[in-house]
Amino acid sequence: MPRFTGEDSMGNLVVRMETENIGEGYEPNPADPSNPRYIPEMHGFEMRFDFETLEPWALYPIEKV
């Protein structure tokens, strides 16, 4: 299994994994930042790592991988 599964738009390394339903939440809405999109079932998570230190700095649920 690879250590990282990809990169975000800023070049930070990420690990995205699929899981069972881990809850509900909101996702940013690029078209209207003041109106995030509600997601009733999240089925994965994403952890972001700093590209220089490789230290994790964010972990959050995502809709799907």
PDB file of N, CA, C, O and CB in Angstrom:
ATOM      1  N   MET A   1       0.845  -1.172   0.000  1.00  0.00           N
ATOM      2  CA  MET A   1       0.000   0.000   0.000  1.00  0.00           C
ATOM      3  C   MET A   1       0.891   1.236   0.000  1.00  0.00           C
ATOM      4  O   MET A   1       1.815   1.323   0.809  1.00  0.00           O
ATOM      5  CB  MET A   1      -0.962  -0.003   1.217  1.00  0.00           C
ATOM      6  N   PRO A   2       0.638   2.187  -0.884  1.00  0.00           N
ATOM      7  CA  PRO A   2       1.466   3.381  -0.933  1.00  0.00           C
ATOM      8  C   PRO A   2       1.286   4.232   0.323  1.00  0.00           C
ATOM      9  O   PRO A   2       0.218   4.246   0.934  1.00  0.00           O
ATOM     10  CB  PRO A   2       1.136   4.200  -2.176  1.00  0.00           C
ATOM     11  N   ARG A   3       2.338   4.931   0.688  1.00  0.00           N
ATOM     12  CA  ARG A   3       2.283   5.775   1.881  1.00  0.00           C
ATOM     13  C   ARG A   3       1.275   6.904   1.707  1.00  0.00           C
ATOM     14  O   ARG A   3       0.516   7.194   2.632  1.00  0.00           O
ATOM     15  CB  ARG A   3       3.668   6.350   2.193  1.00  0.00           C
ATOM     16  N   PHE A   4       1.250   7.549   0.541  1.00  0.00           N
ATOM     17  CA  PHE A   4       0.310   8.623   0.240  1.00  0.00           C
ATOM     18  C   PHE A   4      -0.488   8.224  -1.001  1.00  0.00           C
ATOM     19  O   PHE A   4       0.002   7.487  -1.857  1.00  0.00           O
ATOM     20  CB  PHE A   4       1.055   9.989   0.022  1.00  0.00           C
ATOM     21  N   THR A   5      -1.713   8.716  -1.084  1.00  0.00           N
ATOM     22  CA  THR A   5      -2.562   8.349  -2.215  1.00  0.00           C
ATOM     23  C   THR A   5      -2.707   9.472  -3.229  1.00  0.00           C
ATOM     24  O   THR A   5      -3.350   9.278  -4.261  1.00  0.00           O
ATOM     25  CB  THR A   5      -3.923   7.940  -1.723  1.00  0.00           C
ATOM     26  N   GLY A   6      -2.133  10.638  -2.970  1.00  0.00           N
ATOM     27  CA  GLY A   6      -2.229  11.737  -3.924  1.00  0.00           C
ATOM     28  C   GLY A   6      -1.750  13.049  -3.350  1.00  0.00           C
ATOM     29  O   GLY A   6      -1.073  13.083  -2.323  1.00  0.00           O
ATOM     30  N   GLU A   7      -2.107  14.134  -4.024  1.00  0.00           N
ATOM     31  CA  GLU A   7      -1.753  15.490  -3.613  1.00  0.00           C
ATOM     32  C   GLU A   7      -2.978  16.379  -3.712  1.00  0.00           C
ATOM     33  O   GLU A   7      -3.871  16.133  -4.523  1.00  0.00           O
ATOM     34  CB  GLU A   7      -0.600  16.052  -4.476  1.00  0.00           C
ATOM     35  N   ASP A   8      -3.018  17.431  -2.870  1.00  0.00           N
ATOM     36  CA  ASP A   8      -4.084  18.415  -3.007  1.00  0.00           C
ATOM     37  C   ASP A   8      -3.637  19.501  -3.985  1.00  0.00           C
ATOM     38  O   ASP A   8      -2.552  19.411  -4.558  1.00  0.00           O
ATOM     39  CB  ASP A   8      -4.456  19.031  -1.625  1.00  0.00           C
ATOM     40  N   SER A   9      -4.461  20.515  -4.176  1.00  0.00           N
ATOM     41  CA  SER A   9      -4.151  21.559  -5.158  1.00  0.00           C
ATOM     42  C   SER A   9      -2.944  22.410  -4.780  1.00  0.00           C
ATOM     43  O   SER A   9      -2.391  23.101  -5.637  1.00  0.00           O
ATOM     44  CB  SER A   9      -5.345  22.449  -5.340  1.00  0.00           C
ATOM     45  N   MET A  10      -2.523  22.377  -3.513  1.00  0.00           N
ATOM     46  CA  MET A  10      -1.368  23.153  -3.054  1.00  0.00           C
ATOM     47  C   MET A  10      -0.080  22.323  -3.030  1.00  0.00           C
ATOM     48  O   MET A  10       0.968  22.823  -2.623  1.00  0.00           O
ATOM     49  CB  MET A  10      -1.642  23.714  -1.665  1.00  0.00           C
ATOM     50  N   GLY A  11      -0.151  21.068  -3.459  1.00  0.00           N
ATOM     51  CA  GLY A  11       1.018  20.203  -3.483  1.00  0.00           C
ATOM     52  C   GLY A  11       1.249  19.441  -2.198  1.00  0.00           C
ATOM     53  O   GLY A  11       2.257  18.747  -2.073  1.00  0.00           O
ATOM     54  N   ASN A  12       0.337  19.551  -1.231  1.00  0.00           N
ATOM     55  CA  ASN A  12       0.465  18.782   0.009  1.00  0.00           C
ATOM     56  C   ASN A  12       0.069  17.337  -0.261  1.00  0.00           C
ATOM     57  O   ASN A  12      -0.884  17.073  -0.994  1.00  0.00           O
ATOM     58  CB  ASN A  12      -0.412  19.393   1.144  1.00  0.00           C
ATOM     59  N   LEU A  13       0.794  16.416   0.327  1.00  0.00           N
ATOM     60  CA  LEU A  13       0.490  14.997   0.162  1.00  0.00           C
ATOM     61  C   LEU A  13      -0.754  14.645   0.957  1.00  0.00           C
ATOM     62  O   LEU A  13      -0.985  15.202   2.030  1.00  0.00           O
ATOM     63  CB  LEU A  13       1.680  14.121   0.606  1.00  0.00           C
ATOM     64  N   VAL A  14      -1.557  13.724   0.439  1.00  0.00           N
ATOM     65  CA  VAL A  14      -2.788  13.312   1.111  1.00  0.00           C
ATOM     66  C   VAL A  14      -2.916  11.798   1.135  1.00  0.00           C
ATOM     67  O   VAL A  14      -2.350  11.090   0.302  1.00  0.00           O
ATOM     68  CB  VAL A  14      -4.005  13.930   0.423  1.00  0.00           C
ATOM     69  N   VAL A  15      -3.671  11.326   2.107  1.00  0.00           N
ATOM     70  CA  VAL A  15      -4.091   9.932   2.168  1.00  0.00           C
ATOM     71  C   VAL A  15      -5.605   9.965   2.204  1.00  0.00           C
ATOM     72  O   VAL A  15      -6.196  10.550   3.111  1.00  0.00           O
ATOM     73  CB  VAL A  15      -3.481   9.169   3.422  1.00  0.00           C
ATOM     74  N   ARG A  16      -6.234   9.343   1.227  1.00  0.00           N
ATOM     75  CA  ARG A  16      -7.698   9.228   1.171  1.00  0.00           C
ATOM     76  C   ARG A  16      -8.047   7.751   1.305  1.00  0.00           C
ATOM     77  O   ARG A  16      -7.479   6.901   0.620  1.00  0.00           O
ATOM     78  CB  ARG A  16      -8.283   9.835  -0.170  1.00  0.00           C
ATOM     79  N   MET A  17      -8.984   7.460   2.194  1.00  0.00           N
ATOM     80  CA  MET A  17      -9.400   6.072   2.391  1.00  0.00           C
ATOM     81  C   MET A  17     -10.911   5.994   2.474  1.00  0.00           C
ATOM     82  O   MET A  17     -11.566   6.866   3.046  1.00  0.00           O
ATOM     83  CB  MET A  17      -8.760   5.480   3.663  1.00  0.00           C
ATOM     84  N   GLU A  18     -11.453   4.936   1.896  1.00  0.00           N
ATOM     85  CA  GLU A  18     -12.881   4.669   1.951  1.00  0.00           C
ATOM     86  C   GLU A  18     -13.187   3.930   3.240  1.00  0.00           C
ATOM     87  O   GLU A  18     -12.417   3.068   3.663  1.00  0.00           O
ATOM     88  CB  GLU A  18     -13.349   3.855   0.717  1.00  0.00           C
ATOM     89  N   THR A  19     -14.318   4.265   3.875  1.00  0.00           N
ATOM     90  CA  THR A  19     -14.755   3.601   5.102  1.00  0.00           C
ATOM     91  C   THR A  19     -16.266   3.431   5.037  1.00  0.00           C
ATOM     92  O   THR A  19     -16.913   3.870   4.086  1.00  0.00           O
ATOM     93  CB  THR A  19     -14.334   4.413   6.375  1.00  0.00           C
ATOM     94  N   GLU A  20     -16.812   2.797   6.048  1.00  0.00           N
ATOM     95  CA  GLU A  20     -18.269   2.714   6.177  1.00  0.00           C
ATOM     96  C   GLU A  20     -18.783   4.106   6.513  1.00  0.00           C
ATOM     97  O   GLU A  20     -17.991   5.023   6.731  1.00  0.00           O
ATOM     98  CB  GLU A  20     -18.697   1.669   7.275  1.00  0.00           C
ATOM     99  N   ASN A  21     -20.080   4.267   6.556  1.00  0.00           N
ATOM    100  CA  ASN A  21     -20.696   5.546   6.876  1.00  0.00           C
ATOM    101  C   ASN A  21     -20.122   6.080   8.194  1.00  0.00           C
ATOM    102  O   ASN A  21     -20.302   5.467   9.246  1.00  0.00           O
ATOM    103  CB  ASN A  21     -22.238   5.404   6.966  1.00  0.00           C
ATOM    104  N   ILE A  22     -19.431   7.222   8.132  1.00  0.00           N
ATOM    105  CA  ILE A  22     -18.811   7.780   9.326  1.00  0.00           C
ATOM    106  C   ILE A  22     -19.515   9.027   9.833  1.00  0.00           C
ATOM    107  O   ILE A  22     -18.980   9.744  10.679  1.00  0.00           O
ATOM    108  CB  ILE A  22     -17.374   8.095   9.050  1.00  0.00           C
ATOM    109  N   GLY A  23     -20.693   9.286   9.329  1.00  0.00           N
ATOM    110  CA  GLY A  23     -21.461  10.418   9.831  1.00  0.00           C
ATOM    111  C   GLY A  23     -21.925  11.336   8.721  1.00  0.00           C
ATOM    112  O   GLY A  23     -21.972  10.958   7.551  1.00  0.00           O
ATOM    113  N   GLU A  24     -22.267  12.557   9.116  1.00  0.00           N
ATOM    114  CA  GLU A  24     -22.754  13.560   8.186  1.00  0.00           C
ATOM    115  C   GLU A  24     -21.914  14.820   8.341  1.00  0.00           C
ATOM    116  O   GLU A  24     -21.173  14.962   9.314  1.00  0.00           O
ATOM    117  CB  GLU A  24     -24.260  13.861   8.423  1.00  0.00           C
ATOM    118  N   GLY A  25     -22.028  15.725   7.389  1.00  0.00           N
ATOM    119  CA  GLY A  25     -21.248  16.942   7.492  1.00  0.00           C
ATOM    120  C   GLY A  25     -21.486  17.881   6.332  1.00  0.00           C
ATOM    121  O   GLY A  25     -22.425  17.716   5.552  1.00  0.00           O
ATOM    122  N   TYR A  26     -20.626  18.857   6.237  1.00  0.00           N
ATOM    123  CA  TYR A  26     -20.719  19.879   5.202  1.00  0.00           C
ATOM    124  C   TYR A  26     -19.441  19.910   4.380  1.00  0.00           C
ATOM    125  O   TYR A  26     -18.358  19.604   4.880  1.00  0.00           O
ATOM    126  CB  TYR A  26     -20.992  21.257   5.822  1.00  0.00           C
ATOM    127  N   GLU A  27     -19.578  20.278   3.129  1.00  0.00           N
ATOM    128  CA  GLU A  27     -18.444  20.417   2.218  1.00  0.00           C
ATOM    129  C   GLU A  27     -18.468  21.843   1.678  1.00  0.00           C
ATOM    130  O   GLU A  27     -19.545  22.368   1.394  1.00  0.00           O
ATOM    131  CB  GLU A  27     -18.501  19.355   1.048  1.00  0.00           C
ATOM    132  N   PRO A  28     -17.303  22.486   1.529  1.00  0.00           N
ATOM    133  CA  PRO A  28     -17.285  23.844   0.981  1.00  0.00           C
ATOM    134  C   PRO A  28     -17.961  23.906  -0.384  1.00  0.00           C
ATOM    135  O   PRO A  28     -17.885  22.964  -1.174  1.00  0.00           O
ATOM    136  CB  PRO A  28     -15.848  24.351   0.872  1.00  0.00           C
ATOM    137  N   ASN A  29     -18.613  25.015  -0.643  1.00  0.00           N
ATOM    138  CA  ASN A  29     -19.287  25.248  -1.910  1.00  0.00           C
ATOM    139  C   ASN A  29     -18.513  26.339  -2.653  1.00  0.00           C
ATOM    140  O   ASN A  29     -18.658  27.514  -2.317  1.00  0.00           O
ATOM    141  CB  ASN A  29     -20.792  25.653  -1.696  1.00  0.00           C
ATOM    142  N   PRO A  30     -17.698  25.987  -3.650  1.00  0.00           N
ATOM    143  CA  PRO A  30     -16.896  26.988  -4.361  1.00  0.00           C
ATOM    144  C   PRO A  30     -17.742  28.082  -5.021  1.00  0.00           C
ATOM    145  O   PRO A  30     -17.297  29.225  -5.132  1.00  0.00           O
ATOM    146  CB  PRO A  30     -16.052  26.306  -5.412  1.00  0.00           C
ATOM    147  N   ALA A  31     -18.945  27.742  -5.453  1.00  0.00           N
ATOM    148  CA  ALA A  31     -19.808  28.724  -6.111  1.00  0.00           C
ATOM    149  C   ALA A  31     -20.385  29.737  -5.122  1.00  0.00           C
ATOM    150  O   ALA A  31     -20.647  30.884  -5.484  1.00  0.00           O
ATOM    151  CB  ALA A  31     -20.941  28.015  -6.841  1.00  0.00           C
ATOM    152  N   ASP A  32     -20.583  29.309  -3.867  1.00  0.00           N
ATOM    153  CA  ASP A  32     -21.155  30.184  -2.836  1.00  0.00           C
ATOM    154  C   ASP A  32     -20.530  29.818  -1.486  1.00  0.00           C
ATOM    155  O   ASP A  32     -21.092  29.009  -0.748  1.00  0.00           O
ATOM    156  CB  ASP A  32     -22.725  30.054  -2.784  1.00  0.00           C
ATOM    157  N   PRO A  33     -19.368  30.408  -1.153  1.00  0.00           N
ATOM    158  CA  PRO A  33     -18.659  30.043   0.076  1.00  0.00           C
ATOM    159  C   PRO A  33     -19.482  30.188   1.359  1.00  0.00           C
ATOM    160  O   PRO A  33     -19.187  29.516   2.348  1.00  0.00           O
ATOM    161  CB  PRO A  33     -17.435  30.877   0.195  1.00  0.00           C
ATOM    162  N   SER A  34     -20.493  31.038   1.367  1.00  0.00           N
ATOM    163  CA  SER A  34     -21.305  31.216   2.577  1.00  0.00           C
ATOM    164  C   SER A  34     -22.427  30.179   2.681  1.00  0.00           C
ATOM    165  O   SER A  34     -23.197  30.192   3.640  1.00  0.00           O
ATOM    166  CB  SER A  34     -21.902  32.620   2.600  1.00  0.00           C
ATOM    167  N   ASN A  35     -22.518  29.287   1.702  1.00  0.00           N
ATOM    168  CA  ASN A  35     -23.569  28.276   1.689  1.00  0.00           C
ATOM    169  C   ASN A  35     -22.960  26.892   1.431  1.00  0.00           C
ATOM    170  O   ASN A  35     -23.038  26.389   0.310  1.00  0.00           O
ATOM    171  CB  ASN A  35     -24.638  28.612   0.613  1.00  0.00           C
ATOM    172  N   PRO A  36     -22.348  26.262   2.462  1.00  0.00           N
ATOM    173  CA  PRO A  36     -21.731  24.945   2.243  1.00  0.00           C
ATOM    174  C   PRO A  36     -22.779  23.887   1.905  1.00  0.00           C
ATOM    175  O   PRO A  36     -23.955  24.022   2.243  1.00  0.00           O
ATOM    176  CB  PRO A  36     -20.938  24.513   3.485  1.00  0.00           C
ATOM    177  N   ARG A  37     -22.322  22.830   1.230  1.00  0.00           N
ATOM    178  CA  ARG A  37     -23.209  21.747   0.784  1.00  0.00           C
ATOM    179  C   ARG A  37     -23.332  20.703   1.893  1.00  0.00           C
ATOM    180  O   ARG A  37     -22.321  20.201   2.383  1.00  0.00           O
ATOM    181  CB  ARG A  37     -22.674  21.091  -0.529  1.00  0.00           C
ATOM    182  N   TYR A  38     -24.560  20.371   2.292  1.00  0.00           N
ATOM    183  CA  TYR A  38     -24.810  19.359   3.315  1.00  0.00           C
ATOM    184  C   TYR A  38     -24.696  17.970   2.703  1.00  0.00           C
ATOM    185  O   TYR A  38     -25.244  17.711   1.631  1.00  0.00           O
ATOM    186  CB  TYR A  38     -26.203  19.557   3.957  1.00  0.00           C
ATOM    187  N   ILE A  39     -23.979  17.073   3.389  1.00  0.00           N
ATOM    188  CA  ILE A  39     -23.806  15.691   2.936  1.00  0.00           C
ATOM    189  C   ILE A  39     -24.319  14.782   4.052  1.00  0.00           C
ATOM    190  O   ILE A  39     -23.720  14.740   5.127  1.00  0.00           O
ATOM    191  CB  ILE A  39     -22.291  15.375   2.581  1.00  0.00           C
ATOM    192  N   PRO A  40     -25.416  14.051   3.822  1.00  0.00           N
ATOM    193  CA  PRO A  40     -26.013  13.239   4.879  1.00  0.00           C
ATOM    194  C   PRO A  40     -25.213  11.985   5.246  1.00  0.00           C
ATOM    195  O   PRO A  40     -25.339  11.484   6.363  1.00  0.00           O
ATOM    196  CB  PRO A  40     -27.384  12.835   4.466  1.00  0.00           C
ATOM    197  N   GLU A  41     -24.396  11.473   4.327  1.00  0.00           N
ATOM    198  CA  GLU A  41     -23.599  10.274   4.614  1.00  0.00           C
ATOM    199  C   GLU A  41     -22.195  10.434   4.060  1.00  0.00           C
ATOM    200  O   GLU A  41     -22.005  10.559   2.850  1.00  0.00           O
ATOM    201  CB  GLU A  41     -24.265   9.014   4.021  1.00  0.00           C
ATOM    202  N   MET A  42     -21.217  10.431   4.949  1.00  0.00           N
ATOM    203  CA  MET A  42     -19.811  10.495   4.547  1.00  0.00           C
ATOM    204  C   MET A  42     -19.284   9.064   4.489  1.00  0.00           C
ATOM    205  O   MET A  42     -19.593   8.247   5.356  1.00  0.00           O
ATOM    206  CB  MET A  42     -18.961  11.380   5.542  1.00  0.00           C
ATOM    207  N   HIS A  43     -18.484   8.765   3.462  1.00  0.00           N
ATOM    208  CA  HIS A  43     -17.994   7.394   3.274  1.00  0.00           C
ATOM    209  C   HIS A  43     -16.483   7.340   3.078  1.00  0.00           C
ATOM    210  O   HIS A  43     -15.985   6.467   2.368  1.00  0.00           O
ATOM    211  CB  HIS A  43     -18.683   6.754   2.083  1.00  0.00           C
ATOM    212  N   GLY A  44     -15.749   8.260   3.698  1.00  0.00           N
ATOM    213  CA  GLY A  44     -14.304   8.238   3.597  1.00  0.00           C
ATOM    214  C   GLY A  44     -13.690   9.347   4.415  1.00  0.00           C
ATOM    215  O   GLY A  44     -14.396  10.151   5.024  1.00  0.00           O
ATOM    216  N   PHE A  45     -12.368   9.387   4.428  1.00  0.00           N
ATOM    217  CA  PHE A  45     -11.676  10.470   5.105  1.00  0.00           C
ATOM    218  C   PHE A  45     -10.439  10.853   4.312  1.00  0.00           C
ATOM    219  O   PHE A  45      -9.954  10.098   3.470  1.00  0.00           O
ATOM    220  CB  PHE A  45     -11.301  10.072   6.545  1.00  0.00           C
ATOM    221  N   GLU A  46      -9.948  12.038   4.604  1.00  0.00           N
ATOM    222  CA  GLU A  46      -8.736  12.539   3.963  1.00  0.00           C
ATOM    223  C   GLU A  46      -7.843  13.157   5.023  1.00  0.00           C
ATOM    224  O   GLU A  46      -8.297  13.964   5.834  1.00  0.00           O
ATOM    225  CB  GLU A  46      -9.070  13.571   2.849  1.00  0.00           C
ATOM    226  N   MET A  47      -6.580  12.778   5.013  1.00  0.00           N
ATOM    227  CA  MET A  47      -5.585  13.387   5.891  1.00  0.00           C
ATOM    228  C   MET A  47      -4.561  14.080   5.009  1.00  0.00           C
ATOM    229  O   MET A  47      -4.031  13.488   4.069  1.00  0.00           O
ATOM    230  CB  MET A  47      -4.905  12.324   6.829  1.00  0.00           C
ATOM    231  N   ARG A  48      -4.287  15.347   5.324  1.00  0.00           N
ATOM    232  CA  ARG A  48      -3.302  16.113   4.560  1.00  0.00           C
ATOM    233  C   ARG A  48      -2.020  16.260   5.359  1.00  0.00           C
ATOM    234  O   ARG A  48      -2.038  16.397   6.582  1.00  0.00           O
ATOM    235  CB  ARG A  48      -3.857  17.497   4.183  1.00  0.00           C
ATOM    236  N   PHE A  49      -0.898  16.228   4.632  1.00  0.00           N
ATOM    237  CA  PHE A  49       0.417  16.325   5.238  1.00  0.00           C
ATOM    238  C   PHE A  49       1.164  17.513   4.641  1.00  0.00           C
ATOM    239  O   PHE A  49       1.051  17.784   3.445  1.00  0.00           O
ATOM    240  CB  PHE A  49       1.214  15.015   5.037  1.00  0.00           C
ATOM    241  N   ASP A  50       1.914  18.208   5.458  1.00  0.00           N
ATOM    242  CA  ASP A  50       2.740  19.309   4.977  1.00  0.00           C
ATOM    243  C   ASP A  50       3.766  18.756   3.996  1.00  0.00           C
ATOM    244  O   ASP A  50       4.408  17.746   4.284  1.00  0.00           O
ATOM    245  CB  ASP A  50       3.437  20.049   6.158  1.00  0.00           C
ATOM    246  N   PHE A  51       3.931  19.402   2.840  1.00  0.00           N
ATOM    247  CA  PHE A  51       4.822  18.857   1.805  1.00  0.00           C
ATOM    248  C   PHE A  51       6.299  18.950   2.172  1.00  0.00           C
ATOM    249  O   PHE A  51       7.117  18.233   1.595  1.00  0.00           O
ATOM    250  CB  PHE A  51       4.590  19.579   0.502  1.00  0.00           C
ATOM    251  N   GLU A  52       6.660  19.815   3.115  1.00  0.00           N
ATOM    252  CA  GLU A  52       8.074  19.926   3.514  1.00  0.00           C
ATOM    253  C   GLU A  52       8.415  19.007   4.686  1.00  0.00           C
ATOM    254  O   GLU A  52       9.424  18.302   4.648  1.00  0.00           O
ATOM    255  CB  GLU A  52       8.403  21.371   3.886  1.00  0.00           C
ATOM    256  N   THR A  53       7.579  19.011   5.728  1.00  0.00           N
ATOM    257  CA  THR A  53       7.885  18.240   6.935  1.00  0.00           C
ATOM    258  C   THR A  53       7.240  16.860   6.956  1.00  0.00           C
ATOM    259  O   THR A  53       7.629  16.006   7.752  1.00  0.00           O
ATOM    260  CB  THR A  53       7.447  19.005   8.145  1.00  0.00           C
ATOM    261  N   LEU A  54       6.249  16.636   6.080  1.00  0.00           N
ATOM    262  CA  LEU A  54       5.456  15.405   6.038  1.00  0.00           C
ATOM    263  C   LEU A  54       4.674  15.167   7.323  1.00  0.00           C
ATOM    264  O   LEU A  54       4.268  14.038   7.598  1.00  0.00           O
ATOM    265  CB  LEU A  54       6.355  14.222   5.771  1.00  0.00           C
ATOM    266  N   GLU A  55       4.458  16.217   8.113  1.00  0.00           N
ATOM    267  CA  GLU A  55       3.653  16.112   9.320  1.00  0.00           C
ATOM    268  C   GLU A  55       2.180  16.329   8.967  1.00  0.00           C
ATOM    269  O   GLU A  55       1.860  17.200   8.159  1.00  0.00           O
ATOM    270  CB  GLU A  55       4.123  17.137  10.388  1.00  0.00           C
ATOM    271  N   PRO A  56       1.282  15.543   9.566  1.00  0.00           N
ATOM    272  CA  PRO A  56      -0.140  15.736   9.279  1.00  0.00           C
ATOM    273  C   PRO A  56      -0.631  17.059   9.854  1.00  0.00           C
ATOM    274  O   PRO A  56      -0.219  17.465  10.940  1.00  0.00           O
ATOM    275  CB  PRO A  56      -0.968  14.571   9.846  1.00  0.00           C
ATOM    276  N   TRP A  57      -1.523  17.733   9.109  1.00  0.00           N
ATOM    277  CA  TRP A  57      -2.063  18.989   9.609  1.00  0.00           C
ATOM    278  C   TRP A  57      -3.572  19.077   9.481  1.00  0.00           C
ATOM    279  O   TRP A  57      -4.167  20.021  10.000  1.00  0.00           O
ATOM    280  CB  TRP A  57      -1.434  20.136   8.884  1.00  0.00           C
ATOM    281  N   ALA A  58      -4.213  18.135   8.813  1.00  0.00           N
ATOM    282  CA  ALA A  58      -5.678  18.136   8.706  1.00  0.00           C
ATOM    283  C   ALA A  58      -6.192  16.721   8.492  1.00  0.00           C
ATOM    284  O   ALA A  58      -5.612  15.942   7.736  1.00  0.00           O
ATOM    285  CB  ALA A  58      -6.144  19.054   7.552  1.00  0.00           C
ATOM    286  N   LEU A  59      -7.281  16.403   9.164  1.00  0.00           N
ATOM    287  CA  LEU A  59      -7.974  15.132   8.980  1.00  0.00           C
ATOM    288  C   LEU A  59      -9.463  15.430   9.018  1.00  0.00           C
ATOM    289  O   LEU A  59      -9.950  16.028   9.978  1.00  0.00           O
ATOM    290  CB  LEU A  59      -7.566  14.073  10.077  1.00  0.00           C
ATOM    291  N   TYR A  60     -10.187  15.024   7.992  1.00  0.00           N
ATOM    292  CA  TYR A  60     -11.613  15.289   7.965  1.00  0.00           C
ATOM    293  C   TYR A  60     -12.341  14.260   7.114  1.00  0.00           C
ATOM    294  O   TYR A  60     -11.749  13.639   6.231  1.00  0.00           O
ATOM    295  CB  TYR A  60     -11.882  16.692   7.444  1.00  0.00           C
ATOM    296  N   PRO A  61     -13.659  14.082   7.392  1.00  0.00           N
ATOM    297  CA  PRO A  61     -14.446  13.145   6.603  1.00  0.00           C
ATOM    298  C   PRO A  61     -14.733  13.728   5.220  1.00  0.00           C
ATOM    299  O   PRO A  61     -14.780  14.945   5.045  1.00  0.00           O
ATOM    300  CB  PRO A  61     -15.761  12.800   7.326  1.00  0.00           C
ATOM    301  N   ILE A  62     -14.921  12.848   4.252  1.00  0.00           N
ATOM    302  CA  ILE A  62     -15.275  13.268   2.895  1.00  0.00           C
ATOM    303  C   ILE A  62     -16.431  12.407   2.405  1.00  0.00           C
ATOM    304  O   ILE A  62     -16.676  11.320   2.927  1.00  0.00           O
ATOM    305  CB  ILE A  62     -14.051  13.160   1.928  1.00  0.00           C
ATOM    306  N   GLU A  63     -17.139  12.907   1.393  1.00  0.00           N
ATOM    307  CA  GLU A  63     -18.316  12.206   0.881  1.00  0.00           C
ATOM    308  C   GLU A  63     -17.955  10.827   0.339  1.00  0.00           C
ATOM    309  O   GLU A  63     -18.574   9.830   0.710  1.00  0.00           O
ATOM    310  CB  GLU A  63     -18.989  13.033  -0.211  1.00  0.00           C
ATOM    311  N   LYS A  64     -16.957  10.769  -0.537  1.00  0.00           N
ATOM    312  CA  LYS A  64     -16.496   9.496  -1.097  1.00  0.00           C
ATOM    313  C   LYS A  64     -15.087   9.670  -1.626  1.00  0.00           C
ATOM    314  O   LYS A  64     -14.640  10.787  -1.885  1.00  0.00           O
ATOM    315  CB  LYS A  64     -17.446   8.997  -2.221  1.00  0.00           C
ATOM    316  N   VAL A  65     -14.392   8.552  -1.785  1.00  0.00           N
ATOM    317  CA  VAL A  65     -13.007   8.580  -2.246  1.00  0.00           C
ATOM    318  C   VAL A  65     -12.971   8.507  -3.742  1.00  0.00           C
ATOM    319  O   VAL A  65     -11.893   8.517  -4.334  1.00  0.00           O
ATOM    320  CB  VAL A  65     -12.197   7.438  -1.640  1.00  0.00           C
TER     321      VAL A  65
END
